[in-house]
Amino acid sequence: MKSLRVATAFAGCFAMLAVSAQAQEGAAPAAATEAAVEAAAVPAPAIARPSLMLPSYTEIILTPDAEATSKKLREGDVVLMHSLFDVMHNGVVVIPKGTPARGTVTWRTGKGAFGKSAKMEITFNDLTMPNGQKVALSGKHRQEGQGNTGAAVGAAVAVGVFGAFVTGKSAIIPTGQHLTARTADSLAYVIPAGARIVPTAELAAPAAAPAVEPAAQPAAAPAAEPVAATTPTGG
């Protein structure tokens, strides 16, 4: 009887172990499936694209956001500007149109008597890329008002000292006027995904001149028909 109980106990243990093994085998495929689903949900890391360099001293055309005039500006004042055109390199837009920039009034003279015009000089400081990066600029722009020297001389001749009351014009830079700045340093940029690199040298290559067709040759004159010989007759 005792042997029967022991055998029954061993049989129960083996049955429990078999059930546990079957449960683990069933759970393993499910865990593997869940791991595969999670892995598929995670986006693949972006493949790094090669970077290139925009050379230093690259030309950028700027214009003031609002009219800049020597009547209101003084030395040390900041002039807000923006780029007028895309700056491209290897077929890629590196500095987009509308990129904000700054300049500072570093020299100024007011208008004076006898038609003396005002003068103003703006030094370019930097521009701010769409990602917030600051790009240093180099260069200056000097603006001079349209003077009335001719009118002042004429007034001086006509009425003497009253020519001193003829003054020049303020220096004005209207919105839309082209101001040429240049990058102070080289600028690294990343090629957008799917973009095709076109070497700048190829973009700047002049278009091939169209082939010149040979001049049309004048048509040959028709050959003269032979004149029939005649026999003179006596009269």
Summary of the structure (lengths in Angstrom):
residues: 235
radius of gyration: 43.2
end to end distance: 177.0
largest distance: 177.0
contacts: 553
relative contact order: 0.16
helix: 26%
strand: 28%
